[in-house]
Each structure stands twice: as structure tokens, then as C-alpha cells.
Amino acid sequence: MFLFKRIPTRDQITPVYAVIVQIIYIWTILWFFWKLPSLLYYMTMGEILATLTYLLATNLLESLVILCGPLFLSIILPMKWFRDLFVVRGTALIMPGLGYLIYIAYHFQSRNEYPAIFFKWWSVSLAVFILFAFVFFAGRVNILRKVIEFIADRAVIFLYIFIPLSVVSVLAILFRLIF
């Protein structure tokens, strides 16, 4: 019972999840359309659609796993620190965190170009410090809080697009596995 009081409401979780969905799905769609001209040379249209189906299903699972991070923080941290400002602090945690991961993923072109600088202890420590400083100030600075809430509130529209596409993708994958 104590645990359920610490979990944010659905109205608080939805905007944070929408920002996660927006970032992950748009990154995947950009990557897919960037690779599409080369895929047309060696894949049929059915194989390309199957690839897109697997990407959308994977994005659904990824976005749910990433949502567990802010939810876990809202459970373990005091309610005044994170749960009461879940939309602001969760979004402030997700946006630069996923942005940094996308930046790192962009630099992974091959094994020879391994960006070791991103995984040195001081680099990771600096990134985590900046991330948590941003989360802290997002809850304290009124104009920053309003901007983040505005972004999170407007991102909810992406849930109406990407979640049904992902559910259809999961159903298509299950249909393909069964038959």
C-alpha cells in the first residue's frame, strides 16, 4: 500500500511517457528513412515493412523500459523531491538523458571508431552531474518548469499516433510467429 502512494498518477505519467515516445520513435523513423534508399537495393517491400514492424515493436518495449527509470526515482526519492513534480523532473531527466544517448549512438559508426571518450569515468560523471543539475533546476526555476511542462503536454499527441502503430506491429509479429 505504501508503494502505491509513491507512484505518480496516470495524468502525471502520460506526459513523461509521451516525451519518451516522441524522442525514441522520431529517432528511429529518422534512422529508418536515412537507411531506406540502401534497403531498397537488397530487400523487398515486404521485408522492409517487416523491419519497420520490428522497429516499432522494439520502440514500444524500449519506451516502457525507459519510463521505469523516472518511476523508480519517484518511488525511492522523497515525494517532495520527485513525485510532486514528476512531469517536470521526469521530463527534465528524460530529454537530456536520451539526447546524450542518441549523441553517443550517432558516434558509433563501426568498431574502429569506438568513442572511448564518452565512457571514461570523468566524462560519465560530468554528464550525470549536468543531468541531475538540470533536473534540480527544472523544479526550481519557474520559467524552465513552465517550458518543460508545455513541451510534455504537447507531446501527448504523439501517443495517439505511435502507440496504435506499435500495437499493430506487435500483433503483426505475433501473427507472423504463430502462422
N, C-alpha and C positions, 0 to 999 in steps of 0.2 A: 504494500500500500504506500509506503514511504517513497518508493522508487517512482511510482506513477505520478506523484505530486511534482517531482523534479523534471519530468518530461514536458517540454513545451506543448502547447495546444496545436491542433491541426492548422489553425489560422496563422500561427507563428511559423510552423514548419514549411508550409506551402511556398511562401516567397523565397526562402532559402533554397529549397529544393528546385524551384524554378530557375534560380541563378545557376545552380549546378548543372541543370539540364541545358540551359542556354549555352553555357561555356563548352560543355563536353560535346553536345550534338553539333554545334556550329563548327567546332574544331574538326570533328570527324567528317562533316559534309564538305568543308573546305579541302581537307586532305583527299577525300574521295574524288571530288571533281578535279583536283590537281592531277591525280593519277589516272583519271578516266581516259584521256586520249591514248595513253600507253596500254591500258587494259583492253581497249578496242582491238588492238592488233593480235592478241593471243587468247582472248576469251569471247565466248558467245554472249549474246544478250541475256540469256537465262543464267549463265554463270556470273555475270556482272550483277544481276538483280539478287542472286543468292548471296553474293559477297556483301551487298548493301544490306540485305536482310540480317546477316550475321553481325554486321557492324551495329545496326540499330538495336539488336537484342543485347549485344555486349554493352552498348552505351546505357541501356536501361539498368543492367546489373551494376555497372561502374558508378552510375549516379546514385544508386541506392547505397552502395558501399561508402561512397564519399560522404553521404548525408549522415552516416553513423558517426563520423568524426565530431561535428558540432553537437550532435545529440549526446555523445559520450561526455563531452566537455560540460554540457548543461546538467548532466547527472552528477559528475564528480565535483564541479566547482560550486561555490555558494550561489544561491538563487539570485542574489543581487548582482553578482559579477557577470553571469552569462544568461541565465534563463529569463530574467526580467527584460533583457534587451536582446533576446535571441535573434530576432530578424536582423538587427543592425550588426551585432557582433558575429553572428554566424555568416552573414554575407561578407563582412569585412575580413573574415578568416578565409572564406572560400575564394573570393575574387583574386587576391594576390597569390594565394597558395596554388591555385590551379594555373594562374598565369605563369608563375615560376616553373611549374612542372611542364607546361607547354613550351616555355623557352628552352628548358633543358632537352625536351624531346625533339625540338627543332634542330638542335645541335648534334643529335645522334644520327649521322648520315651513314656511317659504317664503323666497324670495329677499329679501324685505323685512326679515326677522328674522334676517339673517345674523349669527351670533355672532362678530364680529371679535375679541373679547377672547381667544378660545381660540387664535388664530393670530398673536398678537403675539409677538415674539421672547422677551420675558421670561416670558410665560405658558408657551410651549412649553419653554423652558429650565427653568423651575421644575418642570413636570410630568415632564420627563425626569430631572431631578435626584432628585426624590422617588421616581420609579420605580426608578432604579438604587440609591438608598439602601435601598429596601425589599428589592430583590434581594440586596444585600450583607448586610443584617442577617438576612435569611431563612436564609442559610447559616451565620451566626454564632450566632444566638440559638437555643438548643436547643428551647425550648417552641414558638417560632414555626415552627421546622423540623418538629417533630412534628405541629403542626396542619396545616401545608401538605401534608405527606405523607399525613395522614389524609384530607384533602379530595380530593387527587389520586387516592388509592387507591379511594375510594368512588365517584368519578366514572366509573370504568371501566364500570360497569353501563350507563351511557348509550350506550356504543359498541354494545352488543347491541341497542339499540332504534333508534338513529338511522342507523347505517351501513347496515343492511339496507334501511331505508326509502329512504335516499339511492340505494342501488344499484338498487332497483326503480324509483325515479324516473328515474335515468339511462337505464335500459333502456326505460322507457316513452317518454322523449323520443326516444331513438334509433329506437324502433319507429314513433313518430309522424312522424319525419323521413323514414324510409325508405318508409313506406306512406302 
